Amino acid sequence: MASYTPNLNLYKPDDSDNYEDFREGFNGNMDKLDQGGGSTYTAGDGIDITSDVISLAYLKVVDGVVNLVFDDGN
């Protein structure tokens, strides 16, 4: 019986699955990959990845200069 990957929910056929179902599952996987998953992923504490943008909660750009942000917000 087919299973699915945990992050993007991609179709993973099993040896016992009917081959006729493979094309539909494969095409579904390609559509998900082409869309880039469409989700936000957390790479670590304070690091979020959305599409092709990485946001770092502890860095802030002020007047074109990258600054560290401390627990008090400064």
C-alpha positions in Angstrom: 0.0 0.0 0.0 1.3 3.5 -0.9 2.6 5.8 1.7 3.3 9.6 1.8 6.3 11.7 2.7 6.0 13.6 6.0 6.9 17.1 4.7 5.4 17.6 1.3 3.0 14.6 1.4 4.5 13.2 -1.8 3.1 9.9 -3.0 5.4 6.9 -2.5 4.1 3.7 -4.2 4.7 0.3 -2.7 5.7 -2.8 -4.7 2.2 -4.2 -4.2 0.4 -1.1 -5.6 -1.3 -1.3 -9.0 1.0 0.3 -11.7 -2.0 2.0 -13.2 -2.1 4.4 -10.2 1.5 5.4 -10.5 1.0 8.0 -13.2 -1.6 9.9 -11.3 0.5 9.8 -8.1 3.7 10.8 -10.0 1.9 13.8 -11.7 0.5 14.9 -8.3 4.0 14.8 -6.9 5.3 16.9 -9.8 2.6 19.5 -9.2 3.5 19.8 -5.5 7.2 20.2 -6.3 6.5 22.8 -9.0 4.5 24.8 -6.5 7.4 24.7 -4.0 5.3 23.2 -1.3 3.6 26.5 -0.6 4.4 26.3 3.1 6.6 27.9 5.7 9.2 25.7 7.2 11.2 26.3 10.3 14.9 25.6 10.0 15.7 26.3 13.6 14.8 28.7 16.4 14.0 32.0 14.9 14.6 30.9 11.3 11.6 30.7 8.9 11.8 29.7 5.2 8.9 30.7 2.9 9.3 30.1 -0.8 12.7 31.5 -1.6 12.9 33.9 1.4 14.7 33.2 4.6 13.6 35.3 7.6 15.8 35.5 10.7 13.8 36.7 13.7 17.0 37.8 15.5 18.4 40.0 12.7 17.0 43.3 11.6 18.1 45.7 8.8 18.2 49.3 9.9 19.4 52.0 7.4 20.9 49.2 5.3 22.9 47.7 8.1 22.2 44.3 9.6 21.7 44.4 13.4 21.3 41.7 16.0 17.9 41.7 17.9 18.2 40.8 21.6 15.5 39.3 23.8 14.3 42.8 24.8 13.7 43.6 21.1 16.6 46.0 20.7 
